[in-house]
Amino acid sequence: MIENIAAYLDHVVSQGILSLSPPGWGGALLVGLLHTITIVSGAYIIAIVLGILGATGKIYGGPLIRDWLSVYTTLIRAVPELVLILILFYAVPKIINDLLVASGLARIGFSPTVVGMLVLGVVIGAYMTEIFRGAIIAVSRGQTEAALAFGMSTYHRAVRITLPQMLANALPGMANLWLSATKDTALLAVIGFNELTLVTKQAAGSTRAFFTFFIASGCLYLLVSVLSTQLFAWAERRARRGAPEIRRGKV
């Protein structure tokens, strides 16, 4: 078995199909990975903004705002991501251009990267809303009441009390959502976005080395996941500085 694997690896190296320069596809895979990281980073920032607004609206908003936000989060989480991506990919640019035309402005063109970020950001934003909502609710009520007793304004209570503690509670869920979003970028291949999965399919179809390229693609996704996990773990440790350390069920 080991001899067969070694022979296969020697065959792959001798062919040079994973070399960074043509005719190898290694460089194209790295470019696809860069596109994946670019789009998921932009979508994640959009999702954070939507999540903060959505969580704030659900907790502190009026009945109408809470109802609309409940429809948004329920609908997004109920419908499969692939269906949402296909709908939003064609609907979002049309809605924006219709609004521009109605305002007397000219239509604008959208690059696939921008549309992909918007679409994925709207989808992830529904999950981020619930993560932030739960994290805000988990903040001790006594903390905010003490801040109110000290005469802190709403802004200072949010910045100094709620947000730091909310972030510590939200980071584990945010990390899981980032990893899930990284894999969800593969769904954008169906609309022709040139990310890692689509490049992998093109390389495998061109060389017929399906096993080689899908293993290589999986390793790249795994590398991103490992590095991201380490980064979020560091961020969580920073956010929990000064808090009691919980190990094996004991504080």
C-alpha positions as CSV (number, residue, x, y, z in Angstrom):
1,M,0.0,0.0,0.0
2,I,2.8,2.4,1.0
3,E,4.7,1.5,-2.1
4,N,1.6,2.3,-4.3
5,I,1.2,5.7,-2.6
6,A,4.9,6.5,-3.1
7,A,4.7,5.5,-6.7
8,Y,1.7,7.7,-7.3
9,L,3.4,10.7,-5.6
10,D,6.4,10.1,-7.8
11,H,4.1,10.1,-10.9
12,V,2.5,13.3,-9.8
13,V,5.8,15.1,-9.2
14,S,7.3,13.8,-12.5
15,Q,4.2,15.1,-14.4
16,G,4.5,18.5,-12.8
17,I,0.8,19.1,-12.8
18,L,1.0,20.8,-9.4
19,S,3.9,23.1,-10.3
20,L,3.2,26.8,-9.9
21,S,3.9,27.7,-13.5
22,P,2.1,26.4,-16.6
23,P,1.4,23.7,-17.6
24,G,1.1,23.0,-13.9
25,W,-2.0,24.1,-12.0
26,G,-0.5,24.9,-8.6
27,G,-0.4,28.6,-9.3
28,A,-4.1,28.6,-10.4
29,L,-5.1,26.7,-7.2
30,L,-3.4,29.4,-5.1
31,V,-5.1,32.2,-7.1
32,G,-8.4,30.4,-6.5
33,L,-7.6,30.2,-2.8
34,L,-6.9,33.9,-2.8
35,H,-10.3,34.6,-4.4
36,T,-12.0,32.4,-1.8
37,I,-10.3,34.2,1.1
38,T,-11.1,37.6,-0.5
39,I,-14.8,36.9,-1.0
40,V,-15.3,35.2,2.4
41,S,-13.5,38.1,4.2
42,G,-15.8,40.7,2.5
43,A,-18.9,38.6,3.1
44,Y,-17.9,38.1,6.8
45,I,-17.5,41.9,7.3
46,I,-21.0,42.4,5.8
47,A,-22.4,39.6,8.0
48,I,-20.9,41.2,11.1
49,V,-22.6,44.6,10.3
50,L,-25.9,42.8,9.6
51,G,-25.5,40.7,12.7
52,I,-24.9,43.7,15.0
53,L,-27.9,45.6,13.5
54,G,-30.1,42.6,13.5
55,A,-29.3,41.6,17.1
56,T,-29.7,45.1,18.3
57,G,-33.1,45.4,16.5
58,K,-34.3,42.0,17.9
59,I,-33.4,43.0,21.5
60,Y,-34.1,46.7,21.6
61,G,-36.3,47.3,18.6
62,G,-40.0,47.8,18.4
63,P,-42.5,45.0,17.5
64,L,-42.4,45.8,13.7
65,I,-38.6,45.7,13.6
66,R,-38.5,42.5,15.6
67,D,-41.1,40.9,13.3
68,W,-39.2,41.8,10.1
69,L,-35.9,40.6,11.6
70,S,-37.5,37.3,12.6
71,V,-38.8,36.8,9.1
72,Y,-35.3,37.5,7.7
73,T,-33.5,35.1,10.1
74,T,-36.1,32.4,9.8
75,L,-36.3,32.6,6.0
76,I,-32.5,32.6,5.5
77,R,-31.9,29.7,7.9
78,A,-34.8,27.6,6.5
79,V,-33.9,27.8,2.8
80,P,-30.8,25.9,1.5
81,E,-27.8,28.2,0.9
82,L,-27.5,27.1,-2.7
83,V,-31.1,28.2,-3.5
84,L,-30.5,31.5,-1.7
85,I,-27.3,32.1,-3.6
86,L,-29.0,31.5,-7.0
87,I,-31.9,33.8,-6.0
88,L,-29.9,36.6,-4.5
89,F,-27.2,36.5,-7.3
90,Y,-29.8,37.5,-9.8
91,A,-32.1,39.5,-7.5
92,V,-29.7,41.8,-5.7
93,P,-28.2,43.6,-8.7
94,K,-31.6,44.0,-10.3
95,I,-33.1,45.5,-7.1
96,I,-30.2,47.9,-6.7
97,N,-30.3,49.0,-10.3
98,D,-34.1,49.4,-10.2
99,L,-33.8,51.7,-7.2
100,L,-31.1,53.7,-8.9
101,V,-33.3,54.1,-12.0
102,A,-36.2,55.1,-9.9
103,S,-34.0,57.7,-8.3
104,G,-33.0,59.1,-11.7
105,L,-29.5,57.6,-11.6
106,A,-27.8,55.4,-14.1
107,R,-27.5,51.7,-13.8
108,I,-24.2,50.3,-12.5
109,G,-22.4,47.0,-13.3
110,F,-21.5,44.6,-10.6
111,S,-18.4,42.4,-10.6
112,P,-18.9,38.8,-9.6
113,T,-16.7,39.4,-6.6
114,V,-18.9,42.2,-5.2
115,V,-22.1,40.2,-5.9
116,G,-20.7,37.1,-4.3
117,M,-19.7,39.1,-1.2
118,L,-23.2,40.6,-0.9
119,V,-25.0,37.3,-1.5
120,L,-22.9,35.4,1.0
121,G,-22.9,38.3,3.5
122,V,-26.7,38.4,3.5
123,V,-26.9,34.6,4.1
124,I,-24.3,34.6,6.9
125,G,-25.8,37.7,8.4
126,A,-28.9,35.8,9.5
127,Y,-26.8,33.3,11.5
128,M,-24.6,36.1,12.8
129,T,-27.7,37.9,14.1
130,E,-28.6,35.0,16.3
131,I,-25.1,34.5,17.5
132,F,-24.8,38.2,18.6
133,R,-28.3,38.1,20.1
134,G,-27.5,35.2,22.3
135,A,-24.1,36.7,23.2
136,I,-25.8,40.0,24.3
137,I,-28.4,38.2,26.3
138,A,-25.7,36.2,28.1
139,V,-24.1,39.4,29.5
140,S,-25.0,39.6,33.2
141,R,-27.8,42.0,33.8
142,G,-26.1,43.2,37.0
143,Q,-23.2,44.5,34.9
144,T,-25.4,46.9,32.9
145,E,-27.4,47.9,36.0
146,A,-24.2,48.8,37.8
147,A,-23.1,50.8,34.8
148,L,-26.4,52.6,34.8
149,A,-26.1,53.3,38.6
150,F,-22.7,54.9,37.9
151,G,-24.4,57.2,35.5
152,M,-22.9,55.8,32.3
153,S,-24.6,56.9,29.0
154,T,-26.1,54.3,26.7
155,Y,-23.1,54.6,24.4
156,H,-20.6,54.1,27.2
157,R,-22.5,51.1,28.6
158,A,-22.5,49.5,25.1
159,V,-18.8,50.2,24.4
160,R,-17.4,49.5,27.9
161,I,-19.7,46.8,29.3
162,T,-21.9,45.1,26.7
163,L,-19.6,44.8,23.7
164,P,-16.5,43.4,25.4
165,Q,-18.4,40.7,27.3
166,M,-20.6,40.0,24.3
167,L,-17.5,39.5,22.1
168,A,-16.1,36.9,24.4
169,N,-19.4,35.0,24.3
170,A,-19.8,35.3,20.6
171,L,-16.3,34.4,19.4
172,P,-16.8,30.6,19.5
173,G,-19.9,30.9,17.3
174,M,-18.2,33.4,15.1
175,A,-15.3,31.0,14.5
176,N,-17.6,28.2,13.5
177,L,-19.5,30.5,11.2
178,W,-16.2,31.7,9.5
179,L,-15.2,28.1,8.9
180,S,-18.7,27.3,7.5
181,A,-18.6,30.4,5.3
182,T,-15.2,29.4,3.9
183,K,-16.7,26.1,2.7
184,D,-19.8,27.8,1.5
185,T,-17.8,29.8,-1.0
186,A,-17.7,26.5,-3.0
187,L,-21.4,27.0,-3.7
188,L,-20.5,30.1,-5.7
189,A,-18.9,27.9,-8.3
190,V,-22.4,27.3,-9.7
191,I,-22.7,31.0,-10.7
192,G,-19.2,30.9,-12.3
193,F,-17.2,32.6,-9.6
194,N,-13.6,31.7,-10.0
195,E,-12.8,30.3,-6.5
196,L,-10.9,27.3,-5.3
197,T,-13.5,24.7,-6.0
198,L,-14.2,25.8,-9.5
199,V,-10.4,26.0,-10.3
200,T,-10.0,22.5,-8.9
201,K,-12.7,21.1,-11.1
202,Q,-11.2,22.8,-14.1
203,A,-7.7,21.5,-13.3
204,A,-9.0,17.9,-12.6
205,G,-11.1,18.0,-15.9
206,S,-8.1,19.2,-17.9
207,T,-5.6,16.7,-16.6
208,R,-7.9,13.8,-15.5
209,A,-6.0,13.7,-12.2
210,F,-9.2,14.1,-10.1
211,F,-7.8,12.5,-7.0
212,T,-4.7,14.6,-7.0
213,F,-6.4,18.0,-7.4
214,F,-9.3,17.3,-5.0
215,I,-6.8,16.1,-2.3
216,A,-4.7,19.3,-3.0
217,S,-7.8,21.4,-2.7
218,G,-8.8,19.7,0.6
219,C,-5.4,20.3,2.0
220,L,-5.6,24.1,1.2
221,Y,-9.1,24.3,2.9
222,L,-7.6,22.4,5.9
223,L,-4.7,24.8,6.1
224,V,-7.1,27.8,6.1
225,S,-9.2,26.1,8.8
226,V,-6.2,25.3,11.1
227,L,-4.8,28.9,10.8
228,S,-8.3,30.4,11.3
229,T,-8.9,28.2,14.4
230,Q,-5.6,29.3,15.9
231,L,-6.4,33.0,15.2
232,F,-9.9,32.8,16.8
233,A,-8.5,30.9,19.8
234,W,-6.0,33.7,20.3
235,A,-8.8,36.3,20.0
236,E,-11.0,34.5,22.5
237,R,-8.1,34.3,25.0
238,R,-7.6,38.1,24.6
239,A,-11.3,38.7,25.0
240,R,-11.5,36.7,28.2
241,R,-8.5,38.3,29.9
242,G,-9.3,38.8,33.6
243,A,-12.3,36.4,33.5
244,P,-12.3,33.2,35.6
245,E,-10.8,30.3,33.8
246,I,-13.1,27.3,33.5
247,R,-11.5,23.9,33.3
248,R,-13.1,20.5,33.8
249,G,-16.3,22.1,35.1
250,K,-14.5,24.0,37.8
251,V,-14.1,27.8,38.0
